[in-house]
Amino acid sequence: EAWSVVKPVVVSQFLERTAFYGLQASMVLFLTKYLHMKSGDADATVGFWGGVCYMTPLLGGYIGDSILGRWRGIQLFFVFYILGMV
């Protein structure tokens, strides 16, 4: 029974990491080629974006633990993340 709860979390985390690193790898190319940013500025922008992506779970964890509850918080923030990726 525990595996039925863990499986969706593991699958969603795998897909989320795949999407994150895939997007991060191509973002510099997009910023330089289509938005005509300088390479250094594009690298800094992608670095900042990556940092924000790694720091916002602290805020999400606080909101999930203190306001929404664990599973409701995971569901809500996962929907936000998917909408952001689209």
Protein Blocks (a to p, Z undefined) as FASTA:
>chain_A
ZZmmmmmmmmmmmmmmmmmmmmmmmmmmmmmmmnopafklmmmmmmmmmmmmmmmmmmmm
mmmmmmnopklmmmmmmmmmmmmmZZ
